[in-house]
Amino acid sequence: MVKKAGGPGLFQSVLAGLPEWAIFAAPNGERKMANHKSSIKRIRQTETRNERNRYQHKTTRNAVRDIRATTAKKEAEELLPKVSSMLDKLAKRNVIHKNKAANLKSSIQKHVAALK
């Protein structure tokens, strides 16, 4: 039987030398290390995109909430094109489904039209 060089401490020492973003959690919960430069880059890109998508999605949800809470028609009419644009951008980038974006836009347009 061939004994492996190093031991459980070897993996920990390699992990200690890597940046935090190069280490990722596998589906079963254990922490793994990326083995290729391309996979390390992919992890970095995915993290950046997830952060951006989360921010834009939350900002859009807040804008939709604000326009629904608005009772002044003039203010709502000013917000409507901005919110519609935000929803379209999220749908274009597949952050939300295109039908959901369409349903939300329709809903807020009805709300604005019903205001006096």
N, C-alpha and C positions, 0 to 999 in steps of 0.2 A: 504494500500500500504506500502510495506516494503522499508525503505530507505537504500541504500547501505552505508556501512561504508566507510569513506574517501570520496574523490571527485576527480576531475580531477588532483589535486595536488599530490594525492597519487601515481598515475602512474609515474609522473615526478620524485618524490623522489626515487622510486624504480629504475627507469632508471638511475638516477644519481649515484647510488651505484654500478651499473654493469659496467664491462669493455665495451669498444666501440664495440668489436666484438660480444658481446652477443645480441646486438640490430641489427635488420635487417629490411630492407624495404620490405613491402608486395607488391604484384603486383599492388595494387590500390594506392600505393604511401605512405600509412601511415606507421609509424614506429611501429614495434612490438617487443616484448621481447620474447626470447625463454623460454619455460616453463619447460623443462627437461634438466638434465645434458647431456643426450645423444644428444639432439638437439643443445646445446651450443657447444659441442665437434664437432658435424657435421659441424656447421657454421665455426668453427676454421679450420677444415680440408679442407673444400671447399675453403676457402679464401687462404690457403697455396697452394693448388693445382692450383687454378686459377692463382695465382702469378707466380708459377713455369712454368705453361704451356704458359702463356703470354710471359715470358722471353725467353723460349726455341723456341717458334714460331717466335718471332721477330729476335732472333739470327740466326735462320735457313733462314729466308727471306733475311736477310742481307748477309749471306754467298752465297745464290743463286744469289743475285744481284751482288756480287763481282766476282763470277766465270763467270757470263755473261759479265761483263765489262772487263774481262781479255783478253788481246790480245796475251800474251805469252803462247805458248802451254805447255812448261815445267811446268810453274807455275800452269796452269789450271789442268794439270794431277796430280799434287800434291794435289790440293784442292778437286778434284773430289771424291775420296773415303771418305773424311771427310764429305763432303756435302751429299753424298748418305747415309752415316750412320745416319746423323742427320735427314734426311727425313724419313728413315726407323723407327727410334725411335719415331718420331712424329706420324707416321701412326700406329705403334704398340700400342701407348697410346691413340689412337683415338682423337688426337688433330687435325689432318687433315685426310681426307679420304684416304684409301689405294690407290685408283685409281689416286687421285691427286698427291700423292707421286710418283707413277710410272710414271705419265705424266711429272712431273718436272724432275725426274731422266733421263728420255729418252731425254727430251729437252736439258738438260745441257750436256749429253753425245754426242749428235749430235753437239752441239756447240764446245765442246773440239775436236771432231774428225775433224771438219772443219777448225780448227786453223792450221796455218803453222809455 
